[in-house]
């Protein structure tokens, strides 16, 4: 007897309806074979959830978390991965109200007697009983994942690498379940190579630290060496390394966790206070710094939106950041890659007043004949930071000429 048919209702017998048996009567091999059948997969399930509910809601669910990413995980036209049965009669695999989209990695079946067998598929999308079953199933899945994280952290880390980006969609799609999702969420950070929870991050926060600091990008290893985090690390602040596209959407939607505001280290001014004694270096300040900044602002024009001094940097000469009300630079690059945004991404050029290059540039400003060379160095700094972010120079020909001139002067000693 076939398990289910896409073209109409089919009844499965007790032998085929594996989910109707007691868990103690089903072997791991039978679960595996059933999972591979319903999911059309060849891997082993990472987690099996076999649950029978009785009382106000009566249903049986046999759900699996795959061991690997399904090929259709990010395909919007996919059917629901969980099949709905009523009294062992297949009804639909399009009951999207049954499982929220952020749990679409699940595979399996749900069988209930609380829904009319002849209900139309259109009515199912708004059926309150189905919505209550879906909510109960979601809570059950969360509790099983939480248990997995506690008892098998290495296996859970594998789950998170595969499905964390999908699960995080629930942080803005389903505010009612946000606290439960936060318990499951894991992140890369500057504190360790291991994943961390937000609760653990908060437990490690410095005294009087009021914000959760983060940076977004495409690669955690690259983000660890971003100039924008230098000042934070020098002062002992941990920074979350967010590398999933969905991070650009849930963070502003959520805004806070445990009373702590999420703050991007690449957006807005960095009010970090004085540097530690070990990091204090000779700085260019006062009038010299103001003259250099004014010269760069005027000369760089619309390639940047502003030029300012910063305590965000310790080792690097400069970096690009977004303004408080500007679109995050990583999000802007994502949208531009998708064709939804055009043109270059001017940002705020921040310079490090304690860096030897910036000090030398400020000193050169006393020589009127050297000011154009100083401006060329400013243009190189902008292009250098654009390259660091994954973009190219705004004008490749001019960039290569300036770089060649700088190297020539360095080797020949020509002023």
C-alpha positions in Angstrom: 0.0 0.0 0.0 1.4 3.4 -0.9 2.1 5.9 1.9 0.5 8.8 0.1 -0.6 10.1 -3.2 -0.2 13.6 -4.7 -3.3 13.2 -6.9 -5.9 12.4 -4.2 -6.8 10.8 -0.9 -5.3 7.4 -0.1 -5.8 5.3 3.0 -2.8 3.6 4.5 -3.1 0.4 6.5 -1.8 0.0 10.0 1.4 -1.6 8.8 2.2 1.4 6.6 1.2 4.0 9.2 4.3 3.7 11.2 3.4 6.8 13.1 0.4 5.1 14.7 2.6 2.5 16.5 4.0 3.1 20.0 7.5 4.3 20.0 8.7 1.2 21.8 7.5 -0.9 18.9 9.5 0.9 16.2 13.2 0.2 15.6 15.7 2.9 14.7 16.2 1.2 11.3 12.4 1.5 10.7 12.5 5.1 11.6 15.4 5.7 9.2 13.7 3.9 6.3 10.5 5.8 6.9 12.4 9.1 7.0 14.2 8.4 3.8 10.9 7.4 2.2 8.9 10.6 3.1 11.8 12.9 2.5 13.2 11.3 -0.6 16.6 11.5 1.1 19.6 9.1 1.6 21.0 10.6 4.8 20.2 9.6 8.4 17.9 11.8 10.5 19.6 14.0 13.1 16.6 13.9 15.3 13.4 11.9 15.5 10.3 13.3 17.2 7.4 10.7 17.6 4.6 12.3 19.6 1.0 11.4 20.4 -1.2 14.1 21.9 -4.5 13.4 23.6 -7.0 15.7 25.3 -8.3 18.9 23.7 -6.2 18.2 20.7 -5.7 14.7 19.4 -3.0 14.0 16.9 0.0 11.9 16.2 3.2 13.3 14.7 6.3 11.6 13.4 8.8 14.3 12.5 12.4 14.2 11.5 15.2 16.8 11.5 17.4 15.9 8.5 21.1 15.2 8.9 21.9 17.4 5.9 20.4 20.4 4.2 17.5 19.4 1.8 18.1 20.8 -1.7 14.8 22.7 -1.7 15.3 24.5 1.7 15.4 27.9 0.1 13.0 27.3 -2.8 9.8 29.3 -2.2 7.7 27.1 -4.5 8.4 24.0 -2.4 5.4 22.0 -1.0 5.0 21.7 2.8 7.6 19.1 4.0 5.1 17.7 6.5 2.2 15.7 5.2 -1.2 15.9 6.8 -3.4 12.8 7.4 -6.9 12.5 8.9 -7.5 9.1 10.3 -4.7 7.6 8.2 -6.1 9.2 5.0 -3.7 11.5 3.2 -5.2 15.0 2.9 -2.5 17.3 1.7 1.2 18.3 1.6 0.2 21.9 1.2 -1.0 22.7 4.7 1.4 25.5 5.3 -0.4 26.5 8.5 0.7 23.3 10.1 4.4 24.0 10.3 5.8 27.6 10.3 8.1 28.4 7.4 11.1 28.8 9.8 10.7 25.0 10.6 10.6 24.0 6.9 13.6 21.7 7.4 11.3 19.2 9.2 10.1 16.1 7.3 7.4 13.7 8.4 3.6 13.3 8.9 0.9 14.5 11.2 -2.3 12.5 11.6 -5.4 13.9 13.4 -9.1 13.1 14.0 -10.0 16.7 14.8 -10.3 17.9 11.2 -13.1 16.9 8.8 -11.9 14.5 6.2 -13.7 16.4 3.4 -12.3 19.9 4.4 -11.0 21.8 1.4 -7.4 22.7 1.1 -8.3 26.4 1.0 -10.2 26.1 4.3 -7.2 24.3 5.8 -5.1 27.4 5.5 -7.4 29.1 8.0 -8.5 26.2 10.1 -8.1 27.1 13.9 -7.7 23.5 14.9 -4.8 23.1 12.5 -3.3 26.3 13.8 -3.4 25.0 17.4 -1.9 21.7 16.3 0.9 23.6 14.5 1.6 25.8 17.6 1.7 22.7 19.8 4.0 20.9 17.4 6.3 23.9 17.2 6.7 24.0 21.0 7.4 20.3 21.0 10.1 20.7 18.3 11.7 23.5 20.3 11.8 21.4 23.5 13.4 18.5 21.6 16.0 20.7 20.0 16.7 22.3 23.4 17.3 18.8 24.9 19.6 17.9 21.9 21.6 21.1 22.5 22.0 20.2 26.2 22.8 16.5 25.9 24.6 16.4 22.5 26.2 19.8 21.9 28.4 18.7 19.0 25.4 17.2 17.1 23.4 20.3 17.9 26.2 22.5 16.4 25.8 20.4 13.2 22.1 21.1 13.2 22.7 24.8 13.7 25.2 25.1 10.9 22.6 23.5 8.6 19.4 25.1 9.7 20.3 28.0 12.0 19.7 30.6 9.2 16.2 29.2 8.6 15.3 29.0 12.3 16.4 32.7 12.8 13.7 33.8 10.4 11.3 33.1 13.3 12.8 35.9 15.3 11.0 38.4 13.2 8.2 36.2 11.8 6.9 34.9 15.1 7.4 37.3 18.0 5.3 35.0 20.3 8.0 32.2 19.9 11.0 34.6 20.0 12.1 33.7 23.5 12.1 30.0 22.7 14.1 30.6 19.5 16.6 32.6 21.4 17.3 29.7 23.7 18.2 27.6 20.6 20.1 30.3 18.7 23.9 30.1 18.5 26.5 32.6 17.2 30.1 33.0 16.3 31.9 35.6 18.4 35.4 37.0 19.0 35.5 35.3 22.4 36.0 31.7 21.1 36.0 29.5 18.1 33.0 27.7 19.6 29.4 28.8 19.1 27.8 30.8 21.9 24.3 31.5 23.0 23.1 35.1 23.7 22.6 34.2 27.3 26.2 33.2 27.6 27.3 36.3 25.8 25.4 38.4 28.3 26.9 36.5 31.2 30.4 37.5 29.9 29.6 41.2 29.4 31.9 43.7 31.1 30.7 45.7 34.1 28.5 48.6 32.9 28.4 47.3 29.4 24.9 48.1 28.2 24.9 46.8 24.6 25.4 43.6 22.7 28.0 44.4 20.0 27.9 42.7 16.6 29.3 42.9 13.1 27.7 41.5 9.9 29.5 40.1 6.9 30.0 37.0 4.8 32.8 35.2 6.6 33.5 34.9 10.4 37.2 34.5 9.9 37.4 37.7 7.9 35.2 39.6 10.3 37.5 38.8 13.2 40.1 40.9 11.5 37.8 43.8 10.6 39.3 47.2 11.6 35.9 48.3 13.0 36.2 45.9 15.9 39.8 46.8 17.0 38.8 49.4 19.6 36.1 47.1 21.0 38.5 44.2 21.4 41.2 46.5 22.9 38.7 47.4 25.6 37.7 43.8 26.3 34.3 43.9 24.6 33.1 40.7 22.9 31.7 41.1 19.4 29.2 38.7 17.7 30.2 37.7 14.1 26.9 37.5 12.1 27.4 35.9 8.7 23.9 34.9 7.6 21.8 37.1 5.3 18.9 36.8 7.7 20.9 38.6 10.4 20.4 41.9 8.6 16.6 41.5 9.1 16.0 40.0 12.5 18.4 42.2 14.5 16.6 45.5 13.7 13.3 43.7 14.2 14.2 42.4 17.6 16.4 45.4 18.8 17.0 44.0 22.3 17.7 40.8 24.2 17.5 40.6 28.0 17.3 44.4 28.2 20.5 44.8 26.2 20.3 46.7 22.9 22.0 45.3 19.8 24.6 47.7 18.5 26.5 47.4 15.2 30.2 48.2 15.4 30.1 49.4 11.8 27.3 51.9 12.1 27.2 55.2 13.9 29.8 56.8 16.1 31.8 54.6 18.5 31.7 56.1 22.0 34.2 53.7 23.6 35.9 56.0 26.1 39.6 56.2 26.7 41.9 53.5 25.4 43.6 51.1 27.9 47.1 52.3 29.0 48.7 49.5 26.9 47.0 50.9 23.8 47.7 54.5 24.3 49.9 55.9 21.5 51.1 59.3 20.2 48.2 61.0 18.5 47.7 64.0 16.2 45.1 66.2 17.8 43.7 69.7 17.8 44.2 72.0 14.9 46.5 69.7 12.9 43.8 67.0 12.9 41.0 69.4 12.1 43.0 70.8 9.1 43.6 67.2 7.7 39.9 66.3 8.2 38.7 69.4 6.4 41.1 68.9 3.5 40.0 65.3 3.1 36.3 66.2 3.3 36.7 68.8 0.6 38.9 66.7 -1.7 37.1 63.3 -1.4 33.8 64.9 -2.4 30.9 62.5 -2.8 33.1 59.4 -2.6 32.4 59.6 1.1 29.6 61.1 3.2 31.9 62.4 5.9 35.4 62.2 7.4 36.0 62.1 11.1 38.4 60.9 13.8 37.6 57.8 15.8 38.6 55.7 18.8 37.1 52.6 17.0 40.6 51.9 15.5 43.8 50.8 17.2 46.0 49.2 14.5 44.4 50.3 11.2 44.7 53.7 9.7 41.1 54.0 8.5 37.8 52.3 8.0 34.4 52.9 6.4 31.2 52.9 8.5 27.6 53.8 8.0 25.8 56.6 9.6 23.2 56.1 12.4 20.3 56.4 10.0 22.0 54.9 6.9 21.5 51.4 5.5 24.1 49.0 7.0 26.9 48.6 4.5 26.7 44.8 4.4 23.0 44.9 3.7 23.6 47.5 1.0 26.1 45.2 -0.7 23.7 42.3 -0.5 20.9 44.4 -2.2 23.3 45.6 -4.8 24.4 42.1 -5.6 20.7 41.2 -6.1 20.2 44.2 -8.5 18.0 46.0 -6.0 20.5 48.8 -5.4 22.7 50.6 -7.9 25.9 52.5 -7.8 28.8 52.8 -5.3 28.3 52.8 -1.5 29.7 56.0 -0.1 30.2 55.8 3.7 31.9 57.7 6.5 35.7 57.6 6.4 37.0 57.3 9.9 40.7 57.9 10.5 42.9 56.8 13.4 44.7 59.8 14.9 47.3 57.6 16.5 48.3 55.7 13.3 51.7 56.7 11.9 50.3 57.3 8.4 47.6 59.6 9.7 50.1 61.5 11.8 52.4 61.8 8.8 49.5 63.1 6.6 48.7 65.7 9.2 52.3 66.9 9.3 52.4 67.1 5.5 49.5 69.6 5.6 52.0 72.4 6.6 53.5 72.0 3.1 51.1 73.5 0.6 52.9 71.6 -2.2 52.3 68.3 -0.5 48.5 68.6 0.0 47.6 67.0 -3.3 49.7 64.0 -2.3 47.9 63.9 1.1 44.6 63.8 -0.8 45.9 61.0 -3.0 46.6 59.0 0.2 43.1 59.8 1.4 41.7 58.4 -1.9 43.9 55.3 -1.5 42.5 54.8 2.0 38.9 54.9 0.7 39.7 52.4 -2.1 41.7 50.2 0.3 38.6 50.0 2.6 36.3 49.3 -0.3 38.6 46.4 -1.3 38.6 45.1 2.2 34.8 45.1 2.2 34.8 43.1 -1.1 34.2 46.0 -3.5 36.6 47.4 -6.0 38.0 50.9 -6.2 35.6 53.5 -7.5 38.1 54.2 -10.4 40.5 51.3 -11.0 42.8 53.3 -13.4 43.2 56.1 -10.9 43.7 53.7 -8.0 46.5 51.8 -9.8 48.3 55.0 -10.8 48.2 56.4 -7.2 49.4 53.2 -5.8 52.3 53.0 -8.3 53.2 56.6 -7.5 53.3 55.9 -3.7 55.5 52.8 -4.2 57.8 54.8 -6.5 58.2 57.6 -3.9 58.8 55.0 -1.2 61.6 53.3 -3.1 63.3 56.4 -4.6 62.8 58.7 -1.6 61.3 61.3 -4.0 59.0 63.8 -2.2 
